[in-house]
Amino acid sequence: MTSRGDRTSGDAAKRVAKRIRALVEDVNRHLGLYHGEDAPEISDAEYDRRFRELQELEAAHPGEVRADSPTRRVGAPPAEGFATVPHRVPMLSLDNAMDADEMRAFEERIRRALDREGPVAFLAEPKLDGAGVELVYEAGALSVGSTRGDGRMGEDVTANLRQLGSIPMQLAGDPADHPTRLSVRGEIVLPRAAFARLNEDRVARELEPFVNPRNAAAGALRMLHDVDLLRLRSLEFRAYAVAEGLPEGLQRQEQVLELLRSFGFRVSPECRTCPDVEAAITTHEAYLELRATLPVEIDGTVFKVDDLALQRDLGELARVPRWAIAFKFPAQQETTLVEDIFASVGRTGALTPVAKLRPVFVGGVTVSNASLHNQDEVERKDVRVGDTVVVQRAGDVIPQVVQVVLSKRPKRTRRYRLPKKCPVCGTEAVRSEGEAVTRCPDPSCPAKLRNRLLLLAGRGALDIDGLGEKLVEQLLEANLVGQPSDLWALSREALLELDRMGEKSADNLLAGLERARQTTLARFLIALGIPEVGGGVAELLGRRFGDLDPLLAASREELEAIDGIGPIIAEKVQVYFEEDAHLDEIARLRKHGVRWPTAPPQEDAAPPEGPLTDKTFVLTGTLNGLSRHEAKARIEAAGGKVTSAVSKKTDYVVAGEAAGSKLKKAQELGVSILDREGLEALL
C-alpha cells in the first residue's frame, strides 16, 4: 500500500520534472531567437533569471537533467545556408555574477580549487555587448572567420568579416614572430555613433530601424544575400583572447592583450589588472559609471584570472571555464505588460501618448509609465493595450518602450489612436501639416496652465519656494489662478482658505513670490516657456540684447546671426513673441513687478582667451558637487562656450548623474563625453 507521504513526494518530483522540462523548452527557444535569429523576445535579465532557475533545479535534482538542456551548451547550432567551421578549441560561455557577494564567492571557489590562501589577481575587461567570433590566421594571413555557433561548430562568415577595417588581413609586425596558426577570439560590436547613423538612414528609406546595436551587429555578420556593405563596414572587431598559437614565455592575461595589440588588433582600452577581488569589485563599479560614455555598449565586466598558469590549473567545465566570470550590470531592459495607454497634455498643448506599465524594476528604479512620444511613434512600434513589451531607461534616465513581443500579443487587441479632443478641456485637437505632434489649441486649457506654472516656479526659472505640484493643483481647482501672472495677485486670506494650508505655508509662498519679482532676463525667458529656449539659449539671448524690449523687436535674421542659435530656435522665438496673448501676459508680469537688471548688448563681445577657447560645451545631469552655474562660469572663464542643445558643432557634453536626452544625442552624434573629472582635467 502506498503511503500518503510517498504520494506527496512523488507529486513533488513530478512537478519538478515538469518545471525542468518547461524551462528547457523555453530557454532553448529563447536561446535560438537570440543567437540563431538575432531577434530576442525577452530581456537579457529575464533570460538570466530563467536560466538560473533551471541551473538551481538541475543542481538539486541531478537525475532530472535532460540531454537537451541549455545548461550543457553554449550558443545555438549554425544556421542553414552557411558552411560550418569547427572550433578546434571550444568557444565556451561564462558563468555570471550578479552582485559583489557572488563575485567574492567566485574568488573563494578559485582559492579552494587551488588550495591557496592569498589573494587572486584578475584582469578586468568591459563585457562587450555584441557577437562573438573566431579569426584563424595561417602564416600571418586571415584564413577563416566564424561565429560562435554552438561553441563547437560555427558559421563561416569570412567573406563578411573581410569588410571590417578593424580586422587585419595580415598580422602586423615581423612575419618571423607570427605563429604558424593563430586563433583569435573577440567580439563584433556596432559603435553607438554608427548605430545612430544607420538608423537615420533606415528611417529615411522608410525601413524599420534596428532595435539595438547588438542585434544589428549579429544580423550583419550572417547576411547571405543582399549584403548591406554600409552596415558591415560600420562594425568593429575587438580582440580579447588567443585560443591557439600563444607563444611560450607569456605569463599573464595582460600580456596576451599586449600581444594582440602588437599583431594589429583593437583591444578595449579600459582593460586593467586588479590585485584582488575587492579591487575587482571597485573596477566593476567604475565601469558602471563609465558605461554611458563609452563609444560601444557594454553590459558588465569580464574578470579572468591574470596568471595563465593558474588558468591552466583551474581548467574548464563542460560549458564554462573555471577561471573567468561575467559580472553583469543591473538590467537596463526588462519585460512588462502595457496595462493602458493614455494621452498626457503638456505646457505647449502637446498630446503625448503614455504607456501605463505593470510596474517593473529596471535600471535601478521602478518604472510604471513610458512616453510613446507621438502618434507616428505609436504606429511605428504598434504598441497596444495588453501587449508584452521590452522597456529600458534611455541614458539610464528616461523610460522608453523598445519593442513589442508580438508572440505574446493577446487576440483582439486594438491599435491606439490619440483622442480627437483634448482629454482635459475637450477642445478639438489639431495636428499641423509637417508636424508629428498633435496639440490642444486652447490657450486656457488647465493642463497647459498647470505645466506652465510648474515651469515658471522651477529652479531654473523664477525659483518660487513652496509652489509645487500639489499646491498648483489646489490653486487651479479653487480657480485662484487663470494665468501665471495671477500668482502675484494672490492674497493671504485666499491662500488660507485652501485645504491644509497653514499660516506659515501661506507666508512662505508669498515671501517666495516676492523674492521671485527680482530675477534675470535669462530666467524670465525660461519662465515664459518659449519652445526650444532652455538655460543656454536664454543666456545667449540675454547677453546679446541686454533687455527684453530689444529682443521683442529683433528680426529672425538677427536671432539666427547669434552663434549658438539656429533657424529653428530663431523661428520659435519670433513666433512666440508675435502672439498677442503672450505679449499681454508679459505686460501683466511686468506690471506685477517682475523685473531684471538691464545690461548693454554684447553683440561683438568676445569670450576670454583660455584653454577652452573655440570649444562648445553642453551640460547635463548633476555634476557631483559642482553646480551647473559654477561649471558654466568656469568654462566661460577658460574661453569656452556653453549652449543648451547638442549638435554636430558641440565639442563636449559634460554628463553627470541623471543625464538625459542630451547624453543620448551626444552618443548618437559621436560627441565626446566628459564626467566631472574629465572637465576638471580640461580646465
N, C-alpha and C positions, 0 to 999 in steps of 0.2 A: 504494500500500500504506500502510495506517495504522500509524504507529509506536506503540510501547508508551507513549511519553511522551504522545502525543496522546490515547490511550485513557485514561490516568491523569488527564489534565487534564479530559477530557470527563466522566469519572466524578465528579470533584470538583465540577464545575459542576452536574451533575445532583443531587448531594447537597445543594448549596447551594440550588438551586431548590426541591427537595423540602422542605427545612427552612423556607425562607421561606414556602412555601405552607401548611405545617402551622402555623407561627406566626401567619400572617394569619388562618386559620380559628379558631385557638384564642383569640387576643386579641380578635377580633371577637365571638366568643361570650361571653367574659367581660365585654367592654365592654357588650354588650346586657343581660347579667344585672345589671350594676352600675347603669347609667343607665336602662335601659328597664324592668326589673322590680324594682329595689331589692332584689335577692336575690343578692349576690355569693357565689361558691363558694370563692374563694381570697382570701388576704390581700392587702392593698394592696402589700406588699413583694414578694410573688410576682408580682403583675401587673406591677409596675415592672420586675422582672428580665426577664420575657418580652418586654415592650415594648422594653426597651433592647437586648436581643439582636437583635430584629427591626430596630431602627434601625441597629445596627452592621453587620448583614449587608447591608442595603439600601445603606448608605453605601459598603461595599466592592464591591458588585455592583449598580450603578445600573440595569443592563439588566434585572434581575430584579424591579424594583419593580412591584407589581401595582396595578391601578386601585382595587381594593377594600381596599388596605392601611389599617389603622387609623392609621398614621403620617400619613395625609393627611386625617384627620377629627378632630373634637373630641369629640363625645359619641355619642349613639345617636339614630336617627330618632325623630320624635314618635310617641307611641303612638296606636293606633286609638281612636276614641271622643272625642278632643279635637279642637277646631278648632285649626288651625295658625296660627302667628304668625311672620311674617318678622322677623328681626333686621336692621334697616337697616344697623347696624354689626355685623359678625360677633362672636359671643361666642367668643373664642379660648381655647385651653388654654394651659398654661405648660410650659416646659421645666423639668426637675428638676436640682437639685444635691444630691448625696448626702453630700458631705463638704466640708471647708474648702478643699481644693485645687480642687475643681470650682467652688466659689464664686469663688475667685481667678481661675480660667480664664475664667469668665463676665465678670468685670470686665475682664480683659485683652482679650477679644473686643470689648467695648464701646469700649475705648480705641483699639484698632486701627481699628474701623469709623469712629470719629470723628476719627482721626488726632490723638489727644490724649495728652499726656504726664502731666498732673496727675491727681490722684485724682478718682473719680466719687462723688458723694453719692447715697445711696439713702434711700428711705422704707421702713421695715420695718413689716409688718402681720402679725399672727398668721394663719396659714393655717387658716381655719375649716373644720371637717370637717362639711360639710352639703351643701346642694343649691343650685346657682347659679340665680338668676332675674334677669329684667329687668323693671323697672317703668317704664311710659311715662306721663308726665303731660302733659296738654294744657290750656293756660290755667290751670295750677296744680292741676288735678284729676286724680286717678288715672283713666286711660283703660283700660289693659290691663296685665296681668301675665302673664309667660310663663316657662316653664322654659328651660334652656339648649338642650335638644334636641340637634341635631347641630351646633350653633354657628351655623347659618344660618336654620333653622326650629325654632321651639319650640312647646310646647303651651300653649294659652290656659287658664290656671288662675286667672283674675281673680276668679271667684266665691269660690274657696277662700282666696285671698290677702286678700280683704276682711275675713276673720275675724280677722286678726292685728292686735292692738293696736299693735304696733310699726311698722306701715305707715301713714303718714298718708294719709288720703283726700284731703286738701287740703294743699298745701305751706304751711309756716309762713312768717311774715314778710310784708313788703309785697307785695301782688299785682303792683305795678308792677315789682318786681325779678324776677318769675317769667318764665323763658323761655317762648316760645310752645309749644315741645315740649322736654321734658326726659326723657332716658333714663337711668335709674339702675340700676347693676349692684350686686349684693350676694349674700349667702349667707343661706339659710334654715337656722337651726340649732334644735336642741332642747336647752335648758339641762339640765345634769345633774340638778338637783333635780326638774324637771318630768318627765324621763325616768324617774326612780325612782318618782315618784307614779303615772305612767301604768302602769308595770309592776306596781306593787302593786295597782292597780285591776283590771288584766287577770288577774292571778293569782287575785284574789278572785272574779272572774267565770268562773274556770276556762278562761281563754283563754291561748294561747301568749304569753309575754312577748316584747317586742321584743328583737332581738339587740343593737342598738346605737343611739345617738341619730341617727346619720346616716341609717340605713335608715328609722327611724320618721319622720323629718322628710320625706324624699323621698317616702315612701309616702303620707303625709298630704296632700301637695300634689296628688297625682294620683288622689285619690278621686273617682270619678264618681257612685257611688250609695252609699247608706247612709253618708253623710258623718259622720265622728266629730268633732263640734264641739269636744269637750273636747281632743282631740289637736291639732286645728288651732289652737285658741286658746292652746295651750301653746307654740307655735312662736315664734321670734323672728327678725326680719329685721335684718341688719347690712349697711349700705351701705359700698362701698369704691371706686366709680368712677362717672364720668359719661361716657356714650358719645356723647350728643347734648345740645346746649343749654348747653355750658360757656361762661360769659360771657367776654368779652375782658378781658385785663388780668391773668389768673391766670398765674403763672409757675412754680409748684411744685406737686407732687403733694400736699404737706401742705395747701396752700390749697384743693385740691379737697375734702379731708376736712372742712375748716372750713366750706366752702360747704354740704356735705351736712348737717352738724350744724345750720346756720342754717335749713335747709329742714325740720327736724324729724325727721331720720333718726338712728338709732342708729349710731354708729361705734365700732369696738373701741377702748377707751381705752388699750390698750397700744401703739398705733402710735407710732413715734418716728423721727426722722431720724438718719442715720448719715453722717458726713462722708467716710468712705472704706470700703474693703472690709474692713479689719481691724476697724473699729468694727461693721460689719455682722455679721461672724462672732461677735464678742463679744455682740451683741444676740441673735443666734440661740441662743447658749448660755444666755443669761439667760431666754429664752422656754422653753427646755427645762427649766430649773429650776422655772419658774412653772407649767408645763403642768398638773400635777395639782391646782393650787389655783384654776385659773380656773373660772368658772361654766359655760363651754361647752368642748367638746372641740376641740383644735387638733392638727394633725399636721405642723406645720412653720412656716416663716416665708416670707412672700412679700416679695421685695425688688423695688422699682420704682425706676428712675432718677428722682430727685426733680425734675429740671429738665424741664418739659413741652416746651420747645423741643428738647431733646436727644431726648426720646421721639419727637417727630415726625421728627427727622433719622434716627433708627435704624430706624423703621418696623416692619413685620411680615413674617414668612414666611407660608407657606400656613396653618400650624396654630398658630403661637405668635408673640407679639411678641418683638422683639429686645431690648427694654428692661426686661423683667421675668423673674423666675425664682422657682421654688418650692424653697427649701432644706428638704428633708424631714428629719424627725426619724428616729432609728433606729426600726426596726419594733417596734411593741408587739404586733403579731399576726403569726403565721406559721402555715403549714400543715404538718402532720406526720402520722405514722401511729401508731395505737394498737396496740402490739405485744402487750399483755397487760393484764388488769385483775385486781388482787388486793386482798385485804382487809387493812388495817392496823389493829392494835389499840392504842388509846391508853390513857392512865393511868386514865381512868374506865371502861375496858372498851368504849368505843365502837368498833364495827367500821366503818371508813371505807373505801369502795371507792376505789382509787387507779388511775389510768390510767398504765401504763408506756409511755412515748412513745419513738419513734425520736428520739434527741437532736436538738434544734433550737435555734439561737441566736436569742433573742428578748428584746427589752428590755435588751440588754447582757449577758445571761448565757445559758449553755447549760441548757435545760430538758429533763429526762428523765422527770419524774413530775408528775402533776397530780391533785389531790384531786377526786373526784366527789361528796364530801360525805355522801351517804346514798342509800338505795335509791330514794327518791322522785325525787331529782335525776337518778339514772341513767336512770330510766324516762322522766322528762320530756324529757331530751335524747336518750334512746335511743342511748347510746354503746355500741358493740360492739367486740370484738377484731377487728382488720382494717380498722376504719374510718379514713378520712382525716378529720382534724379541724382546725379553726382553734383555735389556742391563743393566750393572751395572759397577760401578767403583770398581775394586778389591782393597781391602785395602784402599778404598776411593781415589785411585790414578789412577790405570790403567784401561781404559775402556775395557770391555770384553762382548762378546755375551754369555748370559746364556743359552737361549734356543730359538727354533723356535716355533711360534704359528702356528701349522700345519693347524688348522681350517681356517686360513686366507690366506693360500698359493694360489696364482693365478694358473690357469691352464697353462700347457705347460712351467713350469719353468724347467730349466736345471741344472744338477749337475755341480759344479765348479771344474775345474782341473787347477792346476798350468801350466803355459806355458812350452813347451818343450825347449824353448830357453830363455836366459836371456832377459828380456824386455828392458834392457838398451843397451847392447853391441851385442846382437844377438848370443852369444856363446851357444852351446848346453849345457843345464843344466844337472847335474848329481846328483844321489842320491846313496850314498854308502850303501852297504849292512849293515843292522843293525842300520842305522841312520834314524831318522824321517825327517831330514832336506834335502831339495833339494838345490843345490848350483850352482852358476856360477863359473867355474874353472879358468876363465881368470884373471890373476893377474893384468892386466892393465884396467879392467872394470872401467869406470868412476864412477859408483855408489859406488863401493868398495873404490876407491880412495877418493871420497868426504867424506865418513863417517870416513875413517882413518884420514883425515886431521882435521875433527871436533873433533875427539877423542884426537888427538895429541895436539890441541890448547886448550883443555878444562882445567878447573881449577885444576882438579885432576892430570893432566899430566904436560905439559910444560907451561900452563897458558899464552898463547900468546895474549896480548891485541890487539883488533881490528880485529882479524881473526874470523869472524862469518860466518853464512850460506850464506849471500848474497855475501860477498867477495870471499868465496870459489867457489861459482858458477861462478863468473866473472873470476877468475884465471883459472878455468878449461875450460870455453868457449874460453878464449884467448890462450889456450894451453901454459900457462906460467909454469904450474906445472904438471909433469907426475908422480911424486912420492914425498912423504913428504920431503925428503932431498932437493928438488928443491926450497923449501921456502927460504933457506938461500943463494940461488943464485939470488934471485930477485933484480933487480936494481930499483932505484928511478925513472929513466926515463920510464921503462916499466910499473911501477905502475901508473904513471901519465897519461898514455895513456888509462887507464880504464875509463869507464863512471862514472861520479860523484865522481871521486877520486881526492880530492884536495891535495895540498902540505902538509897540516897539517896531514891529514889522512895517507898519504904515509909515512911521517916521524914517525908518531906514530906506524905504523905497523913495520917499520924497527927497531925502538927502542925496540919494544916488542920482535922481533926475536932475537935481540942482547942479551937482558936480558935472554931469554929462553936458550941460549947456556949453561949457568951455572945452573945446576939442581941437582937432587939427583938420585942415581941409581934406587930407587923405582919409582920415577916419570918417569924416562926414560923407565922403563919396562912397566908401564901403557901406555905410549905414543905409544909403539910398537903395542899395540892391541893384545897381546897374548891371545888366548881364555882362559877363566876362571881365568885370572890374573887381579884382581882388586886391590884396595888400600892395603887391609890387606895382601894378598898373596905377593904382590910386596915388602911390608915392611919385611916380613919374609925372602924372598929371598935375599933382600939387606943386612939384618943383618947377615944371615948365611954365605954369600960368600964375602961380603965387596966390590967386584968389579965385572965387567961383565965377564972378561976372565975366572975366576974360575967357574962361573955359566955356561958358554958355555961348559966347559969341564966336568961338573958334569954328573954322570950316573943317570939313572932313580931310582936306589936303593938309591942313596944319596939324591935325591929330596924327595922320599917317606919317608925317615927317619926323615924329618923335621916335628916337631909337628905342626899340622895345615894344612899340605899339604898331601892329599891322593893320591891314584894311578891315578885317573882321571886327576887331575891337573898336576901331575908329567908327565904323558904321553903327555898332551897338550903342556907343556913347552918344553919337549925334541923334539917332532915332529916339533914344530915351529923353533927351532934352528938348525934342520937338513936340512932345506930348503936353498939352495944357494941364492935364491932371497932375503930372509930375512937377511942373513949374509951380502950380498952385500949392502943392504940398511943401515944396522947398520954401516958398514965401511964408507959409504958416510956421514952419520950423524956425525960420529966422525971426519971425515976429515973437515967438515964444522965447527968444533969447539964445538960441543955439548959435554959437559963433566960433571963430577961429582966428588966430593971428595971421595977418597978411604978410607976404614977402615979395620982394621983387622977382619977376620972372627970371629963370635961369636958362634961357634959350641956348646960349653959347657956352654955358659953364662946363668946363672940362673936369673930369674926376681927377683926384690927385694921382701922381705917379707912384708906383709901388710894385711889389712882386706880382700883383694880380691885375696889372694894367691890361686892358683889352680882353679880360676874361669875364664871361657872363655866368652867373650862378642862379640856381633856383633852390629855395629852402623848403623842406617838407618834413613833417614829423617833429618829435621832441628830441632836442639835441643834447640830452644827458648833462644837465646842469648849465647849459648855455641857452639863454633866451633867444628867440628868433630876432628880436630887436637888436640885441647885442651882437649876434652873428652878422646881421646885415651891416651894422655900423662898422665892424672890424673889417669886413670885406671891402666896403666902400673906402675906408681909410687906407687900405692897401692898394687902391686903384681899381678894384673890381666893380662890377655892376650886378645888382640883384633884381631879377624880374620875377613875375608871378607864374608865367606859363613856360612849359618845356617845349623847345623846338629844336630843329637841327642846328640852330645858331647857339644853343646852350652849350657851354663848355663843361660845366659840372653841376650835378644835382647833389646837394648835401642832404642826406636822408638820416633821420633819427628814428626813434621808436614810433610806431603807429603811422609810418609813412603810407600814403595812399596812392591815388591815381597818378600823381606826378612821378612817383617812383616807377610805376608800371610803364608810363610813357617814355621815361628815360631808358628803361631796358629795351623797349621796342625800337627806339631810335639809335641805340648803341652809345648813348651819352655816358661819360664817365661818372661814376657814383662814389661819393665820399661819405664816411661817417665823421663823427666829431673829431676823432684823432687825425683823420686824413686832412680835414680842413685846417686843424692846428698846424700840421706839417707844412701845408702850403703857405699859411700865414707867416 
